[in-house]
Amino acid sequence: RGDRLLHVVSVPQVNPFTLRAAWHTTNQHTPSHIHEECEIYVNVSGDVSFMVENHLYPVGWGDIILSRPYEYHHCVYNSDKPHEHFWILFSVNGNEALLRPFFDRERGEKNRLVLPPAEKIRCLQICRRLAQEEPGSTPAEGLRMFFDLLHLLEDAEPDESPVPANTLPTELAGVV
């Protein structure tokens, strides 16, 4: 027998977690909030920006905003146009090692991720399936889709240059 290559993937532990996903359309402003889950926000349409901690991120079609537990965040509406987006909330429960894009950064830093166009389409397809009543035929299928999404996030480029809140125009600073 010839030698074979062996690749070992070591995961310290995968603790149970819950996952909620939804597609949402609104033109209602939301207050800054926190929660104990991680959140993946994916913009579909609308004239919006996103505030995380004290940084304002411009948001376009297919852009992603990550927030980890207890990181203040909210959507900023730049007009009254309807805003469509996906949000995915999931518990962490000791799985931080699997969630590098959320935890390998400072709070309020590198929250916006930008994917190439083809990967934006793939991301939106995954989000659409996760937001369906039955995202997969089995729990394993739902987890596969979630980990496919995490894989896209790990390869995405973080936006290193948000607008600090203290540099916003006075009119906008009063709104956020």
N, C-alpha and C positions, 0 to 999 in steps of 0.2 A: 504494500500500500504506500502511496505517495503521501507526503505531508500536505495537510490542508491548513488553510488560514482559519483562525478562530478569533472571532470578535466577541468580546464579552461586554455586555451592557450591565452596569451595576447601578441599581436604584436602591438607595438606603432603605426606603420604606414608602409605600404608597398608602396613606391613611384614607379612610372613607371621606368622601366629600359630596356636597350637593351642588347641583348645577341648575341654574335657571336662565332661560334665554327668551327674549321677546323682540318683536318688531314693533316700533312705536312711531306714531305720527302726531305732531302737536305744533302749536304756535304759542304755547303757554310757557312763560318763564319759570324756571325751577330754582329754588333757593340753594345756596351752597350747602352741601351735606356730606356726611361720612357714613360708612357702614363697616361691618366687620368682615365683609367679603372682598375679594378682588373683583374689579369690574373691567370688562372690555367693552368700549363704546366704539361703534363703527358708523360713520356718517354715510347716509345714502343721498340726502338732498337737503337743501336749505342754506340760508345765509347765516351761518353761526360761527362762533369761536368757542373755545373751551378753556375754562379757568381751572387750574389745579394748583392748590396752595396759592402762591402769589405770582403765578406765571400764566399769561394768556397765550393760548396756542391758536393760530388760524387753522381752520378745519375745512377741507375740501372733500369731494366725492371719494369714498373708499379710505379716507384717513382714519387712523385708529388712535384712540386715547386710552391709556392704561391708568388705572388707579388701584393702589393697594389698600389694604385695610387701614382705616382711620386717616386717609389722605383727603383733605377737603377738596371738593370739586363741584362744578356745575357748568351747564351749557349757557352761553351768552348769545342771545338772539340779536342779530344785527339789523333785522327787519321783521315785518309781520308775516313773511312767507312761511307756509307750512314747512316743518322740519321732520324728515324721516331718518330713523336710525335704528340700529340693532344695539341691544345691550345684553351682556352676558355677565351674570353674577355667579361666583362660585366660592365656596368656602376653602380655606387654606389648610387648617387642621394639621399643621406639621409638614406640609408638602412644599415648603418654601424652596427646597433644593431643586424642585422641578420647574420653578417659576422664575427663572433668572431675569426676564425682562421687567418683572414687577419689583424684585428685591435687590438687584445688583445696580442700584442707583440711589441717589439722594431723593428725599421727598420733594415733589414739585419739579423734578429734573427729568428730562428725557421721557416725558409722558406721551408725547406724540410720536407715532411711528408712521413711516411712509413706505408703502410697498410699490414695486413696479406695477404697471397697469394689468398685466396678466395675473399677477398674484392678488391684486385688489379684487378682480373678478372671482378668483378662487375663494378668497376670504368671504366675500359677500354670499357666495353659494353655500359655504359651510354655515355661515350665520343663519341663512334662510332655512336650511335643513334643521339646525339646532332649535330654531324658534317654532318649528312645526309642532303640532300636538304630540306626534310620535316621531321624534327625531331619527330614530333608527329602529330596525326590527328587533334589536336586542340591546340590553344595556352596554354590551361590548361595542356595538356599532356606534352608539352615542359617545362613548369614551374615545373611540377611534377618531371620530370627527373632531372632538374637543382637542385631542392631541395633535391632529393635523393642523388645527388652528394655532396651537401653541408653537408648532414647528415654523409656521409662517411668521409668527411674532418674533421668534429668535433670530430669523434671517433679515428682519426689517431694519431699516436705518432709522435711528432715533433722531428727532429734530433737536438739535443742540442749541437753538436760538429762539426760545420763546420770548415774548415781550414781557418784561417785568411789570407788575401791576402799578408800580410807582411811576412808570413812564407813560401811562395811558393818558389820552386827552381827558381833561376835567369832566366833560359831559359823560364819557364812557366810564370813567372811574367811579362816578356817582351811581351808575347802574349796577356795576359788578360789586 
